[in-house]
């Protein structure tokens, strides 16, 4: 397992791809695939089967993953 430059809870800025220039907080780091999920970015639609919670099924929108090399840590002004 390699060590990454970001971790869960860090504030990051996207430096490449469709979401370039946007920033957010890391929700999850997928170490095996070298990807991160950033809050509110790379939104994808997920189709859900019928269930008790969704009796007619549903199309949910949730965050997708971004490759870890496409994000950089944002320095926050700490007092």
N, C-alpha and C positions, 0 to 999 in steps of 0.2 A: 504494500500500500504506500502510495506516494503522498507527500505533504503538499497541500494547496495553499494559495495565497489569500483565500477567503474562507470564511466559515459561516455557519448559521447565525443569523442576527446582524451580520455586517451590512452596512449601507454600500451599495455598488452602483456603478454607472455602466451601461452597455456601450461598448466601443465599436461593435461591428454587427451587421445584420439589419433586419427589418425594424428593430426597436432601438437603433443607434441614437445615442444622446439622452435616452430616458434613464431614470434611476429608480431604485426601490430597495427593499430590504430582502435578504435571502431567507426563504422559508425552509428550504431543504437542500442538502448537498448529496448528490448521487456519486459516491467515490468510485464505484466500479465502472461507471460510464463517463466519468469526468464531466458531469453536467450539474447545473444548479437550477432551482426554481426560484424566481424572483417575484415578489408580491405585486400583482397587477400588471405584469408584463407577459408577452407572448401568449395571449389568450387563445384557447382552442375550444372547439365545441365537442362535447362528449354525449353520444346518444345513449340513453339509459332504458333498459327493458322495463316492462310493467312490474310493479311491486306494490307492497302495501303503502309505502311512502309516496309513490308515483303511480296511481291506479291506471293512468292512461299512457304511461311512459313519459319521457321528457328529453329535452335537449339542454344539457347543462353547459355553462361556460366556466372554464377553469384555467389556471396557469399551466403553460407548457414549459419544457425545459430549454435552457440555453447552455451552449458549451462554455466551460469554465474559462477558456482562453478569450472569450468575447466579453468578459466583464472585468472591470477594474475597481478596486476598493476606493471609496470616496472618503477623503479626510473630513471628519466632522470637527467643528470648532469646539473643543473641550475647554471648559473654564478652569 
